[in-house]
C-alpha cells in the first residue's frame, strides 16, 4: 500500500488542488452555500477514493512483488494479476525466467563436460605415471631414481586432489555410508605416506582403540585423513619429530585427531584455512600449498555429516579434529 500511495500522491495532490480551485471559483462566481461546497468536496473525494481503491486491487500483486525480497528465482514466474502493468510485468519476468533456465542448462552442460574431461584426463595421466614408477623401481639404485620418484609422488598427489575436487559436486552419486573400524583405516593411511615420513625424518604414532567404529564413506574419509597427514608432515618439516593420529570416544561423538609438532598457523589465518585456494602465511613461506586440501576436507566432512575443527599455536603445532556421530548400540 505504501508504494501505491507514494506513486499516486502526485495525482492526489493535483486532484485536490484542482477541486479546491474549482470550488473556490464557483463560490466567488455563484455564491455557493457552504453545505453545497462541503457536499461537492466530499462527493469528489469519495469518487477519488473508489477509483484509487479499484486501481490498487487491480495492481496489488505488482506492488507486493516490488515491495518483497526474492528468496527463490521461481517467484519471478508467478502471475502478477490482470492489470495492464501486471500482465506486462508477468510477461517480462517469465521471459527472464525462461532465459535464466536456458543459461543455467547451458552452464550445467558445460560444467558437466568440464568435469568429465577432468576425470578422463586424470585417469589417463595415472597410467603413464604408473609406468614411470615401475621403471623407477627397476632402476632403484640409479642416482636419478630417488629424485624422480619424489616428483612422481607429487604428481600423483596433485592428480588425486584434482580428481576429488572434480567429484565433489556430484558427491551424492559417489558415496556409500558403511560401518567401518577406524584403526585399519588410519594405519593404511599412514602406510600410504611412509615415504614422506622417511624423507622428513618423522615418526608416526597411532593411538586408536581397535574396537572404535564409525559410519562413513571409506574412500572419501581416507582421502581426508591422508590430506591431514600430508599437511602435518609438510608443515613439520625440520621442526617436529612426531605426527600423532588418535581416536577416542566422548559422550556424544567419536573423535579422530591428527596432531603435529610443526610451525602452526598464524591467528590471522586460522579462520580462513578452510576457504578454497587460501594458502596463508605458511603457504607463501613453503611455496608448495595449493590452498585446496583443507577446503576439500571441510566439504567432504560436511557432505558425510561429520564435523571438522582446527586448533593451532604458532611454533607449537596444529591439531585437526573430526567428529563422527556415535554408533547406536542395540540393547536386547
Secondary structure, DSSP 8 states (H G I E B T S, - for coil): -HHHHHHHHHHHHHHHHHHHHHHHHHHHHH---HHHHHHHHHHHHHHHHHHHHHHHHHHHHHHHHHTS--SSGGGGGS---SSHHHHHHHHHHHHHHHHHHHHHHHHHHHHHHHHHHHHHHHHHHHHHHHHHHHHHHHTTTSHHHHHHHHHHHHHHHHHHHHHHHHHGGGGGGS---EEEEHHHHHHHHHHHTHHHHHHTT-EEEEEE-TT-EEEE-HHHHHHHHHHHHHHHHHTTTTT--EEEEEEEE-SSEEEEEEEE-S----TTTGGGTTSTT--HHHHHHHS---S-HHHHHHHHHHHTT-EEEEEEETTTEEEEEEEEE-------
